[in-house]
Amino acid sequence: MTDVAVITGGASGFGRAIAEGCAAHGMNVVVLDLDGDRADAEASALAAAYGVEAFGLRVDVADGASVDVAAATVGIRFGKAHLVMSNVGVQLFASIDRATDDEWRWLLDVNVVGSARVARAFLPLLRRAERGRLAFTSSSSVLDPASRMSMYQASKFAVWGLAETLRVELAPEGIGVSVIFPSGMLSRHLETSEAAQPAHLRRPIAGDDDFAAMHESNPMMAQFLATPEEAAAGVVDAILGDRRYVVTHGEFLEALDTRERELRTAAIQAAGGNL
Ligand SMILES: NC(=O)c1ccc[n+]([C@@H]2O[C@H](COP(=O)([O-])OP(=O)(O)OC[C@H]3O[C@@H](n4cnc5c(N)ncnc54)[C@H](O)[C@@H]3O)[C@@H](O)[C@H]2O)c1
């Protein structure tokens, strides 16, 4: 039987490029997205271009029932899922004194609880595949953070934590878990994040000075822009190969070295300096 890939947020940007990568590997593809029309259209285009079976479905990862229906639909159509990628993530900029509790709750619900909902709903289908692979889209901004992105970066750290936990938890079942750290991509991310906001929270994704403050705090942030297709190159192979971490593009060695050095120093001090 042909392998099956399921990608949330698969109708646009990075998710669409991953869906195409899966189709190029000969996998049948399910495109899940809040934008159901676009999910349908992208799935049809993949089926035509790669000769695989593909379908799109409107799903809101903030709605558990919607995610459960999607998993049931994939189960009826294909019986199992070999690769599930939880890729949805919304963005909302603000300084810490302007971000409201409701904004925090919305963003964490979509990005973090949404990822957990997807993992929970699709796990039974991954268990039926021989070597199930679960992947999560985090962000390189957790490797080298910038200001005004506390809600987003906190959510992406949590997605990373979720992935690390599930990697340990699901290893005995032979299910591999990868976490992907894309850097800046030329996508519709700000536009689709705004479209996804619930009506009572609707506001521009960023205030007037948020981008300037972000760039000032971390000039590297916008230095390594890539197309989603460039960023996705090789990612499907890495997930299938059970790579724990995938950094798609960019330059983070100095930021990672600094963090590692400071963490090691703290751990050495905690151990009484005897490490
Ligand atoms: N664009 C960047 O610079 C960048 C950088 C690092 C990480 N990322 C991450 O990559 C992932 C994909 O982002 P992208 O840049 O391809 O954006 P995109 O806007 O092109 O695609 C995101 C898709 O997710 C869908 N979506 C939004 N809310 C949803 C919901 N509640 N339920 C289901 N679908 C929903 C949108 O309709 C859209 O089709 C996100 O997790 C994002 O945080 C993006």
The ligand as an SDF file (V2000), in Angstrom:
LIG
                    3D

 44 48  0  0  0  0  0  0  0  0999 V2000
    7.0910   32.4500    7.4440 N   0  0  0  0  0  0  0  0  0  0  0  0
    8.1420   32.4220    8.2560 C   0  0  0  0  0  0  0  0  0  0  0  0
    9.0470   33.2820    8.1970 O   0  0  0  0  0  0  0  0  0  0  0  0
    8.2670   31.3110    9.2760 C   0  0  0  0  0  0  0  0  0  0  0  0
    9.4920   31.1730    9.9640 C   0  0  0  0  0  0  0  0  0  0  0  0
    9.6340   30.1360   10.8940 C   0  0  0  0  0  0  0  0  0  0  0  0
    8.5850   29.2760   11.1320 C   0  0  0  0  0  0  0  0  0  0  0  0
    7.3920   29.4430   10.4580 N   0  0  0  0  0  0  0  0  0  0  0  0
    6.3220   28.5050   10.7570 C   0  0  0  0  0  0  0  0  0  0  0  0
    6.0460   27.7270    9.5970 O   0  0  0  0  0  0  0  0  0  0  0  0
    4.6900   27.2700    9.6460 C   0  0  0  0  0  0  0  0  0  0  0  0
    4.0130   27.5830    8.3150 C   0  0  0  0  0  0  0  0  0  0  0  0
    4.0110   28.9850    8.1260 O   0  0  0  0  0  0  0  0  0  0  0  0
    4.0670   29.6380    6.6590 P   0  0  0  0  0  0  0  0  0  0  0  0
    5.0790   30.7170    6.7000 O   0  0  0  0  0  0  0  0  0  0  0  0
    4.1600   28.5780    5.6380 O   0  0  0  0  0  0  0  0  0  0  0  0
    2.6300   30.3650    6.6260 O   0  0  0  0  0  0  0  0  0  0  0  0
    1.4240   30.3180    5.5740 P   0  0  0  0  0  0  0  0  0  0  0  0
    0.5230   31.3980    6.0170 O   0  0  0  0  0  0  0  0  0  0  0  0
    1.9240   30.3630    4.1820 O   0  0  0  0  0  0  0  0  0  0  0  0
    0.7290   28.9070    5.8560 O   0  0  0  0  0  0  0  0  0  0  0  0
    0.0690   28.6390    7.0630 C   0  0  0  0  0  0  0  0  0  0  0  0
   -1.2280   27.8940    6.7630 C   0  0  0  0  0  0  0  0  0  0  0  0
   -1.8330   27.5440    8.0250 O   0  0  0  0  0  0  0  0  0  0  0  0
   -3.2390   27.7230    7.9070 C   0  0  0  0  0  0  0  0  0  0  0  0
   -3.8460   27.9030    9.2400 N   0  0  0  0  0  0  0  0  0  0  0  0
   -3.7810   28.9940   10.0440 C   0  0  0  0  0  0  0  0  0  0  0  0
   -4.4990   28.7930   11.1670 N   0  0  0  0  0  0  0  0  0  0  0  0
   -5.0190   27.5360   11.0770 C   0  0  0  0  0  0  0  0  0  0  0  0
   -5.8480   26.7630   11.9180 C   0  0  0  0  0  0  0  0  0  0  0  0
   -6.3100   27.2390   13.0990 N   0  0  0  0  0  0  0  0  0  0  0  0
   -6.1810   25.5050   11.5300 N   0  0  0  0  0  0  0  0  0  0  0  0
   -5.7400   25.0100   10.3350 C   0  0  0  0  0  0  0  0  0  0  0  0
   -4.9800   25.7240    9.4840 N   0  0  0  0  0  0  0  0  0  0  0  0
   -4.6110   26.9730    9.8490 C   0  0  0  0  0  0  0  0  0  0  0  0
   -3.3870   28.9320    7.0190 C   0  0  0  0  0  0  0  0  0  0  0  0
   -4.6740   28.9990    6.4160 O   0  0  0  0  0  0  0  0  0  0  0  0
   -2.2450   28.7540    6.0100 C   0  0  0  0  0  0  0  0  0  0  0  0
   -2.7020   28.0580    4.8620 O   0  0  0  0  0  0  0  0  0  0  0  0
    4.0520   27.9790   10.8560 C   0  0  0  0  0  0  0  0  0  0  0  0
    4.0780   27.1100   11.9730 O   0  0  0  0  0  0  0  0  0  0  0  0
    4.9940   29.1520   11.1100 C   0  0  0  0  0  0  0  0  0  0  0  0
    4.9410   29.5780   12.4460 O   0  0  0  0  0  0  0  0  0  0  0  0
    7.2170   30.4330    9.5370 C   0  0  0  0  0  0  0  0  0  0  0  0
  1  2  1  0
  2  3  2  0
  2  4  1  0
  4  5  1  0
  4 44  2  0
  5  6  2  0
  6  7  1  0
  7  8  2  0
  8  9  1  0
  8 44  1  0
  9 10  1  0
  9 42  1  0
 10 11  1  0
 11 12  1  0
 11 40  1  0
 12 13  1  0
 13 14  1  0
 14 15  2  0
 14 16  1  0
 14 17  1  0
 17 18  1  0
 18 19  2  0
 18 20  1  0
 18 21  1  0
 21 22  1  0
 22 23  1  0
 23 24  1  0
 23 38  1  0
 24 25  1  0
 25 26  1  0
 25 36  1  0
 26 27  1  0
 26 35  1  0
 27 28  2  0
 28 29  1  0
 29 30  1  0
 29 35  2  0
 30 31  1  0
 30 32  2  0
 32 33  1  0
 33 34  2  0
 34 35  1  0
 36 37  1  0
 36 38  1  0
 38 39  1  0
 40 41  1  0
 40 42  1  0
 42 43  1  0
M  CHG  2   8   1  16  -1
M  END
$$$$
